[in-house]
Amino acid sequence: QVQLVESGGGLVQAGGSLRLSCAASGLTFSSYAMGWFRQAPGKEREFVARITWAAGSTYYADSVKGRFTISRDSAKNTLYLQMNNLKPEDTAVYYCAAKRISDYEFNYWGQGTQVTVSS
């Protein structure tokens, strides 16, 4: 059974930093890609970043490129999202997600963690 548990959200001032973590279990990590998505109030969920677990290849949304970094620690089975220079428009619930590399869509999701950036 796949389980994804996020942590690390909170309240931060604009320009500050946060690091989100996602503890993963029940996956064959070498066959999976993992990612972060976010959903702001009244908006649809949007892609933030993804990484292939085995190769470490990364891809970012333009809105976060240069400010956010996705990474993974294979020894701890944990996915991270380092968020720097945060802006009020980054305020959202952030979700960890996973999919088999062969699948088109992410089909495993965590419960989400709230990030609030004050101006």
CORBEL-V766192 format. One record per residue. N is the residue number from 1. RES is the residue in one letter. PSI is psi in whole degrees, 0 to 359 (* if undefined). OMEGA is omega in radians with two decimals (NA if undefined). D_CENTER is the distance of its C-alpha to the mean C-alpha in whole Angstrom. Layout:
BEGIN
{{N | RES | PSI | OMEGA | D_CENTER} {N | RES | PSI | OMEGA | D_CENTER}}
END
This chain:
BEGIN
{{1 | Q | 125 | -3.13 | 20} {2 | V | 132 | 3.07 | 16} {3 | Q | 133 | 3.10 | 14} {4 | L | 123 | -3.09 | 11} {5 | V | 114 | -3.12 | 11} {6 | E | 156 | 3.02 | 9} {7 | S | 168 | 3.03 | 10} {8 | G | 356 | 3.10 | 11} {9 | G | 171 | 3.12 | 11} {10 | G | 194 | -3.14 | 14} {11 | L | 131 | -3.13 | 17} {12 | V | 152 | 3.09 | 17} {13 | Q | 155 | 3.09 | 20} {14 | A | 138 | -3.08 | 19} {15 | G | 349 | -3.13 | 19} {16 | G | 186 | -3.07 | 17} {17 | S | 152 | 3.00 | 14} {18 | L | 153 | 3.00 | 12} {19 | R | 120 | 3.07 | 10} {20 | L | 146 | 3.08 | 7} {21 | S | 152 | 3.08 | 8} {22 | C | 108 | 3.09 | 8} {23 | A | 123 | -3.05 | 11} {24 | A | 144 | 3.07 | 12} {25 | S | 160 | 3.12 | 16} {26 | G | 11 | -3.13 | 18} {27 | L | 151 | 2.87 | 17} {28 | T | 91 | -2.88 | 19} {29 | F | 324 | -3.08 | 16} {30 | S | 342 | -3.12 | 18} {31 | S | 7 | -3.00 | 18} {32 | Y | 153 | 2.87 | 14} {33 | A | 149 | 3.12 | 12} {34 | M | 156 | -3.08 | 8} {35 | G | 173 | 3.03 | 5} {36 | W | 137 | 3.05 | 2} {37 | F | 166 | 3.08 | 6} {38 | R | 155 | 3.10 | 8} {39 | Q | 116 | 3.09 | 12} {40 | A | 158 | -3.14 | 14} {41 | P | 129 | 3.10 | 18} {42 | G | 6 | -3.12 | 20} {43 | K | 162 | 3.08 | 17} {44 | E | 157 | 3.08 | 16} {45 | R | 139 | -3.12 | 12} {46 | E | 152 | 3.13 | 11} {47 | F | 141 | 3.08 | 9} {48 | V | 304 | -3.09 | 7} {49 | A | 157 | 3.05 | 6} {50 | R | 162 | -3.12 | 7} {51 | I | 140 | 3.00 | 10} {52 | T | 131 | -2.98 | 13} {53 | W | 317 | -3.04 | 13} {54 | A | 309 | -3.03 | 17} {55 | A | 339 | -3.11 | 17} {56 | G | 17 | 3.10 | 14} {57 | S | 136 | -3.05 | 14} {58 | T | 157 | 3.10 | 12} {59 | Y | 139 | -3.05 | 12} {60 | Y | 151 | 2.93 | 10} {61 | A | 147 | -3.12 | 12} {62 | D | 327 | -3.07 | 15} {63 | S | 341 | -3.10 | 14} {64 | V | 354 | -3.09 | 12} {65 | K | 132 | -3.12 | 13} {66 | G | 347 | 3.13 | 15} {67 | R | 326 | -3.11 | 13} {68 | F | 148 | 3.08 | 10} {69 | T | 125 | 3.07 | 9} {70 | I | 140 | 3.13 | 7} {71 | S | 168 | 3.09 | 9} {72 | R | 152 | 3.07 | 11} {73 | D | 104 | -3.07 | 14} {74 | S | 328 | -3.13 | 16} {75 | A | 329 | -3.11 | 18} {76 | K | 0 | -3.09 | 16} {77 | N | 44 | -3.05 | 14} {78 | T | 137 | 3.07 | 11} {79 | L | 144 | -3.12 | 7} {80 | Y | 156 | 2.94 | 7} {81 | L | 106 | 3.07 | 5} {82 | Q | 122 | -3.08 | 9} {83 | M | 116 | 3.14 | 10} {84 | N | 161 | 3.12 | 14} {85 | N | 52 | -3.08 | 16} {86 | L | 147 | -3.13 | 15} {87 | K | 156 | 3.10 | 16} {88 | P | 328 | -3.14 | 18} {89 | E | 354 | 3.02 | 16} {90 | D | 354 | 3.12 | 13} {91 | T | 125 | -3.08 | 14} {92 | A | 170 | 2.89 | 12} {93 | V | 127 | -3.11 | 10} {94 | Y | 132 | -3.10 | 6} {95 | Y | 137 | 2.97 | 6} {96 | C | 142 | -3.12 | 5} {97 | A | 158 | 3.14 | 7} {98 | A | 152 | 3.04 | 10} {99 | K | 154 | 2.95 | 13} {100 | R | 145 | -3.12 | 16} {101 | I | 326 | -3.11 | 17} {102 | S | 344 | -3.14 | 20} {103 | D | 152 | -3.14 | 18} {104 | Y | 317 | -3.06 | 18} {105 | E | 154 | 2.99 | 15} {106 | F | 130 | -3.05 | 12} {107 | N | 6 | 3.01 | 14} {108 | Y | 134 | -3.01 | 13} {109 | W | 146 | 2.99 | 10} {110 | G | 183 | -3.07 | 10} {111 | Q | 345 | 3.10 | 12} {112 | G | 153 | 3.07 | 9} {113 | T | 136 | -3.04 | 10} {114 | Q | 132 | 3.00 | 12} {115 | V | 124 | 3.13 | 12} {116 | T | 125 | -3.13 | 15} {117 | V | 118 | -3.12 | 16} {118 | S | 149 | -3.11 | 20} {119 | S | * | NA | 23}}
END
